[in-house]
Amino acid sequence: MDDKPQHEAMLYERLAGDRVQCRLCAQRCVIPDGRTGICRVRQNVGGTLYTLVYGRLIAQAVDPIEKKPLFHFLAGTESFSIATPGCNFRCTFCQNADISQRPGLLGYVDGRDVPAEAVVEAAARQGCASISYTYTEPTIFFEYAHDVGRLAREQGIANVYVTNGYMTPEMLDVALPPGEPPLIDAANVDLKAFRDGFYRQECGAHLQPVLDALKTLKERGVWVEVTTLVIPGRNDSEEELRDIARFVAGDLRADTPWHISRFHPTYRLTDAPPTPVSTLVRAREIGREEGLRFVYVGNVPGHDGENTYCPQCGERVIGRQGFRIGQTDLREGACAHCGAAIAGVWG
């Protein structure tokens, strides 16, 4: 395909010598003329920064919203899910490396040209309640997500980011302008660890920008759920899991759902074994000990930790099997057994 840039990027500054600094993600790449940033999909051409992935879909599907995973946002609905190639991380354990690292593997950017209008039309036609920007990192295709998101909002379709959280305050100001309707309604953010060393060694990034973005998303009214992939020998100590739980309960509030997911060897991290289910069970206990009201076990289909329980009476209010909802005892956002409100966006 022709890689000639056509769509100027948002959020960058021109520097001397035809260099630019991208201000979209927290990598804040300084990019010489003719080069791309860490994401490999934003290119400097003569002192102008272009996005190479505007409208270039590499993946598209209709998923249950629970797959994101979002358990407390429009539960039981379908989400039209899209991705373009590329990522601003280099996670050794990436489950979607074939598309997230594709520009680096191929040496060019491919994808299918799909206008923003066509995405929203397809979502509406298939009865989806939301559009999810997922599979790869939505921050790096923000211009496209921004335009799709505006059109989706006009049609009453919600916008969901499934993200590593490596966003700048400048990007969040555009997506969540104070006093105006937001272009992000819900987000599942990967909090991959609570040690900067893990982020540097395993992802090529840093921890603090993720924590800052999580707090900003929460403060500005986005429905937030957090996911931690628990990797044996990397981020599975009780001390670190407790630190994550304390941050979520303290900085994001106790009703923020925390998904603790099972790792399976993949991509470049094949020397670690699958996460023992007992580790996930203990992590769930730790989350509850730290005051979290909703802690879920992921990637273990059929486990009791997939269900939602009322934090007041302890009765099950939503039963799940994998990504599908079964029995539901939730009535207008409240427990059908005791009437307690269950935090979330339910309709």
KEKE-3310 file (N, C-alpha, C; in steps of 0.2 Angstrom, whole numbers, plus 5000, padded with zeros to 4 digits):
npx = (5004:5001:5011:5011:5009:4993:4984:4985:4992:4985:4989:5004:5020:5030:5048:5065:5075:5066:5061:5049:5038:5028:5013:5003:5004:5011:5024:5029:5037:5051:5053:5063:5064:5057:5056:5047:5037:5039:5027:5027:5017:5015:5021:5035:5035:5044:5043:5030:5018:5011:4997:4998:4988:4975:4958:4962:4958:4962:4957:4940:4925:4910:4907:4903:4900:4906:4918:4928:4937:4921:4911:4902:4895:4883:4879:4877:4875:4880:4896:4903:4918:4934:4950:4966:4982:4997:5006:5010:5017:5029:5025:5031:5023:5012:4996:4990:5000:5002:4995:4996:5010:5012:5016:5030:5035:5031:5036:5029:5013:4998:4981:4963:4954:4942:4929:4925:4912:4906:4910:4901:4889:4889:4889:4877:4868:4870:4865:4872:4877:4887:4903:4919:4936:4949:4959:4971:4981:4971:4975:4985:4978:4971:4965:4957:4948:4943:4935:4926:4920:4914:4904:4897:4892:4882:4873:4869:4876:4888:4905:4919:4935:4948:4962:4980:4982:4992:4991:4992:4990:4986:4980:4969:4962:4957:4949:4940:4933:4932:4916:4909:4901:4908:4920:4924:4916:4917:4930:4942:4956:4972:4981:4996:5005:5013:5025:5038:5049:5045:5036:5046:5055:5047:5037:5042:5040:5033:5027:5020:5013:5002:4995:4992:4983:4973:4967:4963:4954:4944:4941:4934:4922:4922:4916:4926:4935:4947:4961:4972:4984:4990:5006:5016:5030:5033:5024:5016:5017:5011:5013:5014:5002:4993:4997:4992:4978:4976:4978:4968:4956:4958:4962:4954:4942:4931:4921:4926:4928:4939:4948:4956:4967:4971:4987:4993:5007:5014:5019:5034:5036:5038:5043:5037:5025:5008:4996:4993:4977:4975:4983:4976:4964:4969:4973:4960:4955:4964:4960:4947:4950:4956:4946:4939:4924:4920:4928:4935:4938:4948:4949:4947:4935:4919:4922:4918:4922:4918:4906:4894:4892:4881:4887:4881:4872:4877:4871:4870:4870:4872:4875:4888:4895:4909:4910:4897:4881:4871:4859:4851:4849:4846:4839:4834:4847:4849:4851:4841:4837:4840:4839:4850:4860:4869:4885:4888:4885:4870:4860)
npy = (4994:5012:5022:5036:5050:5057:5063:5075:5075:5077:5087:5091:5098:5109:5109:5116:5113:5105:5096:5087:5087:5075:5075:5067:5054:5048:5045:5055:5058:5064:5068:5066:5073:5064:5052:5040:5040:5030:5023:5020:5024:5037:5050:5061:5073:5084:5093:5093:5083:5068:5056:5039:5030:5034:5030:5017:5002:4987:4977:4972:4969:4963:4963:4956:4968:4964:4957:4967:4970:4975:4976:4983:4992:4996:4983:4967:4971:4974:4978:4988:4984:4991:4993:5000:4997:4996:5002:5010:5004:4991:4978:4963:4952:4953:4950:4953:4954:4952:4962:4974:4976:4976:4986:4988:4975:4973:4984:4993:5002:4994:4990:4992:5004:5013:5024:5036:5038:5027:5017:5021:5020:5006:5001:5006:4999:4986:4986:4990:4996:5003:5009:5002:5006:4997:4981:4985:4999:5013:5026:5029:5030:5041:5052:5047:5039:5050:5057:5047:5045:5057:5057:5045:5049:5058:5050:5043:5033:5025:5028:5018:5016:5004:5002:5006:5016:5026:5041:5058:5073:5083:5076:5070:5082:5086:5075:5074:5087:5100:5105:5101:5088:5072:5063:5050:5038:5027:5017:5004:5001:4995:4992:4987:4983:4988:4993:5003:4997:4986:4991:4997:4987:4977:4983:4995:5008:5019:5019:5030:5040:5032:5030:5043:5046:5037:5043:5055:5052:5046:5057:5065:5060:5048:5031:5019:5004:4993:4983:4970:4959:4945:4940:4926:4927:4940:4951:4946:4946:4947:4959:4968:4966:4970:4984:4988:4986:4995:5007:5007:5007:5018:5029:5029:5025:5014:5007:5005:4993:4979:4969:4954:4945:4929:4924:4918:4910:4919:4927:4936:4932:4918:4910:4910:4902:4898:4907:4902:4897:4898:4909:4920:4919:4922:4935:4941:4940:4949:4961:4963:4964:4976:4984:4985:4983:4976:4964:4954:4938:4934:4926:4913:4904:4901:4902:4906:4919:4927:4932:4945:4951:4958:4971:4974:4964:4952:4944:4936:4946:4947:4934:4926:4918:4915:4928:4930:4935:4927:4922:4936:4947:4961:4976:4990:4995:4992:4980:4966:4959:4966:4979:4988:5000:4996:5000:5008:5009:5006:5007)
npz = (5000:4998:5008:5009:5019:5024:5033:5044:5060:5077:5091:5093:5093:5084:5082:5082:5067:5059:5067:5077:5092:5098:5107:5111:5117:5132:5130:5123:5111:5103:5086:5072:5056:5043:5051:5062:5077:5093:5092:5079:5069:5068:5059:5055:5043:5035:5045:5049:5057:5054:5055:5051:5052:5051:5049:5045:5047:5055:5062:5066:5074:5082:5098:5115:5128:5139:5136:5136:5147:5153:5166:5173:5165:5154:5154:5146:5133:5116:5108:5096:5089:5086:5078:5074:5066:5077:5092:5107:5117:5121:5125:5132:5133:5125:5119:5107:5098:5084:5078:5085:5085:5072:5062:5064:5062:5049:5042:5036:5036:5036:5032:5031:5022:5030:5032:5045:5046:5041:5051:5062:5056:5054:5067:5072:5063:5067:5079:5091:5107:5110:5104:5104:5106:5103:5106:5099:5104:5108:5110:5101:5089:5089:5082:5073:5081:5088:5078:5075:5087:5090:5080:5084:5096:5092:5087:5099:5103:5114:5119:5121:5128:5127:5135:5138:5145:5144:5142:5138:5148:5139:5128:5135:5139:5126:5123:5134:5137:5148:5154:5143:5133:5135:5125:5128:5136:5144:5151:5151:5159:5158:5172:5173:5182:5198:5199:5194:5187:5181:5171:5164:5160:5154:5146:5140:5145:5158:5175:5182:5173:5169:5181:5183:5172:5175:5187:5182:5172:5180:5189:5179:5176:5169:5166:5175:5174:5180:5174:5178:5172:5179:5181:5184:5195:5190:5193:5204:5217:5234:5241:5230:5223:5233:5234:5222:5224:5234:5228:5219:5227:5235:5227:5216:5220:5230:5224:5211:5199:5199:5188:5189:5180:5172:5166:5151:5143:5130:5115:5117:5130:5136:5145:5158:5168:5166:5176:5192:5198:5211:5214:5209:5216:5228:5226:5223:5236:5243:5237:5241:5255:5255:5254:5241:5232:5221:5214:5201:5194:5180:5163:5167:5164:5170:5183:5200:5203:5192:5193:5199:5215:5228:5237:5249:5254:5250:5241:5225:5210:5197:5186:5177:5163:5156:5144:5144:5150:5163:5174:5181:5194:5196:5197:5189:5192:5205:5219:5218:5229:5241:5239:5238:5230:5215:5210:5194:5176:5169:5160)
capx = (5000:5005:5012:5011:5004:4987:4980:4989:4991:4983:4993:5011:5024:5036:5054:5070:5078:5061:5059:5043:5037:5022:5011:4997:5004:5016:5031:5031:5043:5054:5054:5067:5061:5057:5055:5041:5038:5039:5022:5028:5012:5015:5027:5036:5037:5046:5041:5023:5017:5005:4995:4998:4983:4968:4954:4965:4956:4966:4952:4933:4921:4905:4909:4899:4904:4909:4924:4933:4931:4917:4906:4897:4894:4879:4879:4873:4875:4885:4900:4906:4925:4938:4957:4971:4989:5002:5005:5015:5021:5032:5024:5034:5017:5006:4991:4988:5006:5002:4992:4999:5017:5013:5020:5037:5036:5031:5040:5025:5007:4993:4974:4957:4951:4935:4928:4922:4904:4905:4910:4895:4883:4889:4888:4870:4865:4870:4861:4877:4875:4894:4909:4925:4942:4952:4963:4978:4981:4967:4978:4989:4974:4966:4962:4951:4943:4940:4930:4921:4917:4909:4898:4894:4888:4876:4868:4867:4881:4893:4912:4923:4942:4952:4968:4985:4982:4998:4989:4994:4984:4983:4975:4963:4958:4953:4944:4936:4934:4928:4910:4907:4900:4915:4921:4925:4910:4919:4937:4945:4963:4977:4986:5000:5010:5014:5032:5041:5054:5041:5034:5052:5058:5042:5033:5045:5036:5034:5020:5016:5008:4996:4991:4989:4978:4967:4964:4960:4948:4939:4938:4930:4916:4922:4916:4932:4937:4954:4963:4979:4986:4994:5011:5020:5037:5034:5020:5011:5018:5006:5014:5012:4994:4990:4998:4987:4971:4975:4977:4961:4951:4959:4962:4949:4936:4930:4916:4929:4929:4946:4948:4963:4966:4976:4992:4996:5013:5013:5023:5041:5036:5036:5047:5033:5020:5001:4995:4989:4971:4975:4985:4970:4959:4972:4972:4953:4954:4967:4956:4942:4953:4958:4940:4936:4918:4919:4934:4933:4944:4947:4952:4945:4928:4915:4924:4913:4924:4916:4899:4894:4888:4879:4892:4878:4869:4881:4868:4873:4865:4873:4879:4891:4899:4914:4908:4889:4877:4865:4854:4852:4844:4848:4833:4836:4853:4849:4850:4834:4836:4840:4838:4856:4862:4875:4888:4888:4880:4866:4856)
capy = (5000:5018:5025:5043:5053:5061:5066:5078:5073:5082:5087:5090:5105:5110:5111:5118:5108:5101:5090:5089:5083:5072:5076:5063:5049:5050:5044:5062:5057:5070:5064:5070:5073:5057:5047:5039:5039:5024:5019:5018:5026:5045:5052:5068:5075:5091:5097:5092:5077:5065:5050:5035:5025:5037:5026:5011:4997:4981:4973:4975:4964:4964:4959:4958:4973:4960:4955:4972:4968:4980:4972:4987:4997:4993:4975:4963:4974:4972:4984:4987:4985:4992:4994:5001:4994:5000:5003:5014:5000:4985:4973:4956:4947:4956:4945:4955:4957:4952:4968:4980:4977:4975:4991:4986:4968:4973:4989:4998:5002:4992:4991:4993:5011:5014:5031:5036:5038:5020:5014:5022:5016:4998:5000:5007:4994:4980:4986:4990:5001:5007:5008:5001:5007:4991:4976:4989:5005:5018:5033:5031:5032:5046:5057:5043:5038:5056:5058:5042:5046:5063:5055:5040:5053:5061:5044:5040:5027:5027:5027:5015:5015:4999:5006:5005:5022:5031:5047:5065:5078:5087:5072:5070:5088:5086:5069:5076:5094:5103:5108:5099:5081:5069:5058:5044:5036:5021:5014:4998:5003:4990:4993:4981:4982:4994:4994:5006:4993:4981:4995:4999:4981:4973:4987:5001:5014:5021:5018:5036:5042:5028:5032:5050:5046:5034:5048:5060:5049:5045:5064:5068:5056:5042:5025:5016:4998:4992:4976:4968:4953:4943:4936:4923:4930:4947:4956:4943:4946:4949:4966:4972:4966:4975:4991:4990:4986:5001:5013:5007:5008:5024:5035:5028:5024:5007:5004:5004:4986:4977:4963:4951:4940:4924:4925:4912:4911:4921:4932:4935:4930:4911:4906:4910:4897:4901:4910:4897:4900:4900:4916:4924:4919:4926:4942:4943:4941:4955:4967:4964:4966:4983:4988:4985:4980:4972:4961:4949:4934:4934:4921:4907:4903:4896:4903:4911:4926:4931:4935:4951:4951:4964:4972:4975:4958:4947:4939:4937:4950:4946:4928:4926:4912:4919:4934:4930:4935:4922:4925:4943:4950:4968:4980:4997:4997:4990:4973:4964:4956:4971:4986:4992:5002:4993:5005:5006:5013:5000:5008)
capz = (5000:4998:5015:5009:5024:5021:5038:5049:5067:5082:5098:5092:5093:5079:5085:5077:5063:5056:5072:5081:5098:5099:5114:5111:5123:5137:5127:5121:5106:5098:5080:5067:5049:5040:5055:5066:5084:5095:5090:5071:5065:5067:5055:5053:5036:5034:5051:5050:5060:5051:5057:5046:5053:5051:5045:5043:5051:5055:5066:5067:5076:5087:5104:5121:5131:5145:5134:5136:5150:5157:5169:5176:5160:5148:5154:5142:5127:5111:5107:5089:5091:5080:5079:5068:5068:5081:5099:5110:5121:5118:5130:5130:5134:5121:5117:5101:5095:5077:5075:5089:5083:5065:5058:5065:5059:5042:5040:5034:5039:5031:5035:5026:5023:5032:5034:5052:5045:5040:5057:5066:5052:5055:5074:5073:5059:5071:5086:5096:5111:5110:5100:5108:5103:5107:5102:5100:5109:5105:5110:5095:5083:5093:5078:5070:5087:5090:5073:5075:5093:5089:5076:5088:5101:5089:5086:5105:5104:5119:5117:5126:5127:5131:5134:5143:5150:5143:5139:5141:5150:5133:5125:5139:5138:5120:5124:5140:5138:5154:5153:5137:5132:5134:5119:5132:5141:5149:5149:5154:5159:5160:5177:5172:5188:5202:5200:5187:5184:5177:5165:5160:5157:5151:5142:5137:5147:5165:5179:5184:5168:5169:5187:5183:5168:5178:5191:5178:5169:5186:5191:5174:5176:5164:5170:5174:5177:5179:5173:5179:5170:5184:5178:5189:5195:5187:5196:5207:5225:5238:5242:5224:5222:5238:5232:5216:5227:5238:5224:5216:5232:5238:5222:5211:5225:5232:5219:5204:5198:5197:5185:5189:5174:5171:5161:5148:5140:5123:5111:5119:5137:5136:5151:5164:5167:5167:5183:5196:5199:5218:5215:5207:5222:5234:5224:5225:5243:5244:5234:5246:5261:5255:5253:5235:5232:5215:5211:5197:5191:5172:5160:5170:5163:5175:5190:5204:5203:5186:5195:5203:5221:5231:5243:5256:5257:5248:5236:5218:5206:5190:5185:5171:5160:5151:5142:5143:5156:5164:5179:5183:5200:5196:5195:5189:5195:5212:5221:5219:5236:5247:5236:5238:5223:5213:5206:5187:5171:5168:5154)
cpx = (5004:5005:5012:5006:4999:4984:4985:4987:4988:4989:5001:5014:5029:5042:5059:5072:5073:5059:5052:5042:5030:5019:5004:4998:5010:5023:5034:5038:5045:5056:5057:5063:5062:5056:5048:5043:5038:5033:5022:5022:5010:5022:5028:5039:5038:5044:5034:5022:5010:5004:4995:4992:4976:4963:4956:4964:4960:4961:4945:4929:4915:4906:4904:4903:4908:4916:4929:4938:4928:4911:4900:4895:4890:4879:4875:4872:4881:4889:4903:4914:4930:4946:4961:4978:4993:5000:5011:5019:5024:5031:5027:5028:5011:5002:4989:4994:5006:4999:4995:5006:5018:5017:5028:5039:5036:5035:5036:5018:5002:4986:4969:4955:4944:4934:4924:4915:4902:4905:4904:4889:4883:4887:4880:4866:4864:4868:4866:4876:4882:4898:4915:4931:4947:4957:4971:4977:4977:4970:4982:4985:4969:4962:4956:4946:4940:4934:4925:4917:4912:4903:4894:4889:4882:4871:4866:4871:4886:4900:4916:4930:4945:4959:4974:4986:4988:4996:4991:4988:4981:4978:4968:4959:4954:4947:4938:4936:4929:4922:4907:4906:4907:4914:4923:4920:4913:4926:4939:4952:4967:4982:4991:5004:5009:5021:5035:5046:5050:5039:5040:5054:5053:5038:5036:5042:5037:5027:5017:5011:5001:4992:4988:4983:4972:4964:4960:4953:4942:4936:4934:4924:4916:4921:4922:4932:4944:4956:4970:4980:4991:4999:5015:5027:5038:5030:5015:5013:5012:5006:5012:5005:4991:4991:4993:4980:4970:4974:4970:4956:4952:4959:4957:4942:4934:4925:4919:4930:4936:4946:4956:4963:4972:4980:4993:5002:5011:5019:5031:5041:5033:5039:5043:5027:5013:5000:4991:4983:4971:4978:4980:4965:4962:4971:4965:4952:4958:4963:4951:4944:4955:4952:4936:4930:4917:4926:4933:4940:4942:4951:4952:4938:4925:4917:4919:4915:4922:4909:4900:4889:4887:4884:4888:4875:4872:4878:4871:4867:4866:4878:4882:4895:4903:4912:4900:4886:4871:4860:4856:4847:4846:4841:4834:4842:4854:4848:4843:4832:4836:4839:4844:4858:4869:4879:4889:4884:4876:4861:4856)
cpy = (5006:5021:5033:5046:5058:5065:5069:5076:5079:5082:5086:5097:5104:5112:5113:5112:5103:5095:5092:5085:5081:5073:5072:5058:5051:5048:5051:5062:5063:5066:5068:5069:5066:5051:5046:5039:5032:5019:5017:5020:5033:5047:5059:5069:5082:5096:5097:5084:5074:5058:5045:5030:5028:5033:5019:5005:4990:4975:4976:4969:4967:4960:4961:4963:4969:4958:4961:4972:4974:4976:4976:4993:4994:4986:4972:4965:4972:4979:4983:4989:4986:4994:4996:4998:4999:5000:5007:5011:4994:4979:4966:4951:4949:4950:4946:4957:4957:4958:4974:4981:4976:4980:4990:4980:4969:4978:4994:4997:5000:4993:4993:5000:5011:5021:5031:5035:5030:5015:5015:5019:5009:4997:5000:5001:4987:4980:4987:4996:5006:5005:5007:5002:5002:4987:4979:4994:5011:5025:5034:5032:5037:5050:5053:5041:5044:5058:5053:5043:5052:5061:5050:5044:5056:5056:5041:5034:5029:5025:5024:5014:5009:5000:5004:5011:5027:5037:5053:5068:5082:5083:5071:5076:5088:5080:5071:5083:5097:5107:5106:5091:5077:5064:5051:5043:5031:5019:5009:5000:4997:4994:4987:4979:4988:4995:4997:5002:4988:4985:4996:4993:4977:4976:4993:5007:5015:5020:5025:5039:5038:5029:5039:5050:5043:5039:5053:5058:5048:5052:5067:5064:5050:5036:5021:5009:4996:4984:4975:4961:4950:4938:4933:4925:4937:4952:4953:4942:4949:4957:4970:4972:4970:4982:4993:4991:4993:5007:5013:5010:5016:5030:5035:5027:5016:5004:5003:4996:4985:4970:4960:4945:4935:4925:4918:4914:4913:4926:4931:4933:4923:4907:4907:4906:4901:4902:4904:4901:4902:4907:4921:4925:4923:4934:4945:4945:4948:4961:4968:4966:4973:4987:4988:4981:4975:4970:4955:4945:4933:4928:4914:4906:4898:4898:4908:4918:4930:4934:4941:4950:4957:4965:4973:4968:4952:4942:4941:4941:4949:4939:4928:4919:4915:4926:4935:4931:4930:4925:4932:4945:4957:4972:4987:4999:4996:4983:4971:4961:4961:4978:4991:4994:4999:4998:5003:5011:5007:5001:5015)
cpz = (5000:5005:5015:5014:5021:5027:5043:5056:5072:5087:5096:5092:5088:5083:5079:5073:5060:5061:5074:5087:5098:5106:5115:5117:5127:5135:5125:5116:5103:5092:5075:5060:5046:5044:5059:5073:5086:5093:5082:5067:5065:5064:5054:5046:5035:5039:5052:5052:5057:5055:5051:5046:5053:5046:5042:5047:5050:5058:5067:5069:5081:5093:5110:5125:5137:5142:5134:5141:5154:5159:5172:5171:5154:5148:5149:5135:5122:5109:5100:5090:5085:5083:5073:5070:5073:5088:5102:5116:5117:5123:5128:5130:5130:5118:5110:5097:5087:5074:5079:5087:5075:5061:5058:5062:5052:5038:5036:5037:5034:5035:5029:5027:5024:5035:5041:5051:5045:5046:5061:5062:5054:5062:5075:5069:5063:5078:5092:5100:5112:5105:5104:5103:5106:5103:5102:5104:5105:5105:5104:5088:5085:5088:5075:5075:5089:5085:5074:5082:5093:5085:5080:5093:5098:5088:5093:5106:5109:5116:5122:5123:5131:5130:5140:5147:5149:5139:5142:5143:5144:5129:5129:5139:5132:5120:5129:5141:5143:5152:5146:5137:5131:5128:5122:5137:5146:5146:5154:5153:5162:5165:5177:5178:5192:5204:5193:5184:5180:5171:5161:5156:5152:5145:5138:5139:5155:5168:5180:5179:5168:5175:5186:5178:5171:5183:5187:5175:5174:5188:5186:5172:5171:5169:5169:5177:5175:5179:5175:5177:5175:5182:5184:5189:5193:5191:5201:5215:5228:5240:5236:5223:5227:5237:5227:5219:5231:5234:5221:5221:5234:5233:5217:5214:5225:5227:5212:5204:5196:5194:5186:5185:5174:5165:5158:5143:5132:5121:5114:5127:5137:5141:5157:5163:5168:5174:5186:5198:5207:5219:5214:5213:5227:5232:5225:5232:5246:5242:5239:5253:5261:5253:5246:5235:5226:5212:5207:5194:5184:5169:5163:5170:5168:5182:5194:5204:5197:5188:5199:5209:5224:5237:5250:5258:5255:5243:5229:5214:5199:5189:5178:5169:5155:5150:5142:5150:5157:5168:5181:5189:5201:5193:5195:5193:5203:5213:5222:5226:5242:5245:5236:5231:5221:5208:5198:5182:5168:5162:5151)
residu = (MET:ASP:ASP:LYS:PRO:GLN:HIS:GLU:ALA:MET:LEU:TYR:GLU:ARG:LEU:ALA:GLY:ASP:ARG:VAL:GLN:CYS:ARG:LEU:CYS:ALA:GLN:ARG:CYS:VAL:ILE:PRO:ASP:GLY:ARG:THR:GLY:ILE:CYS:ARG:VAL:ARG:GLN:ASN:VAL:GLY:GLY:THR:LEU:TYR:THR:LEU:VAL:TYR:GLY:ARG:LEU:ILE:ALA:GLN:ALA:VAL:ASP:PRO:ILE:GLU:LYS:LYS:PRO:LEU:PHE:HIS:PHE:LEU:ALA:GLY:THR:GLU:SER:PHE:SER:ILE:ALA:THR:PRO:GLY:CYS:ASN:PHE:ARG:CYS:THR:PHE:CYS:GLN:ASN:ALA:ASP:ILE:SER:GLN:ARG:PRO:GLY:LEU:LEU:GLY:TYR:VAL:ASP:GLY:ARG:ASP:VAL:PRO:ALA:GLU:ALA:VAL:VAL:GLU:ALA:ALA:ALA:ARG:GLN:GLY:CYS:ALA:SER:ILE:SER:TYR:THR:TYR:THR:GLU:PRO:THR:ILE:PHE:PHE:GLU:TYR:ALA:HIS:ASP:VAL:GLY:ARG:LEU:ALA:ARG:GLU:GLN:GLY:ILE:ALA:ASN:VAL:TYR:VAL:THR:ASN:GLY:TYR:MET:THR:PRO:GLU:MET:LEU:ASP:VAL:ALA:LEU:PRO:PRO:GLY:GLU:PRO:PRO:LEU:ILE:ASP:ALA:ALA:ASN:VAL:ASP:LEU:LYS:ALA:PHE:ARG:ASP:GLY:PHE:TYR:ARG:GLN:GLU:CYS:GLY:ALA:HIS:LEU:GLN:PRO:VAL:LEU:ASP:ALA:LEU:LYS:THR:LEU:LYS:GLU:ARG:GLY:VAL:TRP:VAL:GLU:VAL:THR:THR:LEU:VAL:ILE:PRO:GLY:ARG:ASN:ASP:SER:GLU:GLU:GLU:LEU:ARG:ASP:ILE:ALA:ARG:PHE:VAL:ALA:GLY:ASP:LEU:ARG:ALA:ASP:THR:PRO:TRP:HIS:ILE:SER:ARG:PHE:HIS:PRO:THR:TYR:ARG:LEU:THR:ASP:ALA:PRO:PRO:THR:PRO:VAL:SER:THR:LEU:VAL:ARG:ALA:ARG:GLU:ILE:GLY:ARG:GLU:GLU:GLY:LEU:ARG:PHE:VAL:TYR:VAL:GLY:ASN:VAL:PRO:GLY:HIS:ASP:GLY:GLU:ASN:THR:TYR:CYS:PRO:GLN:CYS:GLY:GLU:ARG:VAL:ILE:GLY:ARG:GLN:GLY:PHE:ARG:ILE:GLY:GLN:THR:ASP:LEU:ARG:GLU:GLY:ALA:CYS:ALA:HIS:CYS:GLY:ALA:ALA:ILE:ALA:GLY:VAL:TRP:GLY)
# end
